[in-house]
Amino acid sequence: MSWTASELDALRKAYASGTLRVSFEGRSVEYGSAVDLLSRIRTIEAEMQTQSGAKPPRRSLALAGAISELAPVPAVTQPSVRRPALAPS
């Protein structure tokens, strides 16, 4: 199927706004989850790149993990709790 940049933009805007219903040119589709919507976006992006002669980008969960390891994670501090010392027996 041939997709347009406008259709892809409508899907991206819906995903960015957190909605699952996408309307475009009088048609409306409601996706079951954000994962379903993102999957459709990725499929269309890959098809459009293939049609243009470019190779679709390779996506890897391993890369996502590596990026999260590089990003600083704010420390969560727990309040210190002093426990009473045990009395000698």
N, C-alpha and C positions, 0 to 999 in steps of 0.2 A: 504494500500500500504506500502511496505517496503522501508524505506529511509535509506540512508547511511550518515555517518558523513561527507563525502566529499561533498555530495549534500547540506547538511545543512551549511557547511562552505562556499560554493559558494554563497548561499543566504545571509549569514551574511556579507560576503565581499562586495557584491553588495549593500546591505543596508548601510553599513558603508561608502562606497564611494559615495553614493548619486545617483547611477544609478538604473534604473528600469528594465534593460535588464540583464538576467542571462543566461549564456551559460554553459552547462555541458554535457560532453560526446556526442558532436555533436548535442545536442538539444539546442534550445534557446527559452526563454519565456520572454515576456515583460509584466510587471505588470502595472496596470493603475495608481497606486499611491504608495507612500512609505507606506501608511497605509495598502494597499493590500499586499505588500511584507512582512511587519512586521507580518501581520496576518498569512501568509503562514509559516513564520519562527516559530511562536508560536504554530501553529497547528502541525508542524512536531516535534518540541521539545516535545510537550505533547504526541504524538503518540510514539515517541522513548522511552520516560520514562515509558509509559504504557507497552510497549513491554518488557522493562527490569524489570518490576515488581515494579518500583518506582511510587509513586504518583506524578502527575504533580503539579508544584507549583501553588498556588492560587495567582492570580493577582487581585489587587484591585485599583481602581482609588482613593479611600479614602486614601490608603497608600501613593500614589504618592503625594497627597495633604499634608499629614502630613510631608513627607520628605521635601517638598518645604518650609513648615513653619519653619523647623529647620535650613535650609540653610540661611546664611546671604545674604541679598539683598543689593547691593550697593545703597547708597542714591543718588538721583538725585537732584541736587540743581538748583534752578531757580534763575536767576539774580534778585536782588532786584530792584524794580522800585519805585522811590520816586515820590509821587504825590504832586503837589503844594498845599499848604494850601489855604483854601478858605478865601477870604478877608471878613472882617466883613461888614455887610450891614448897 
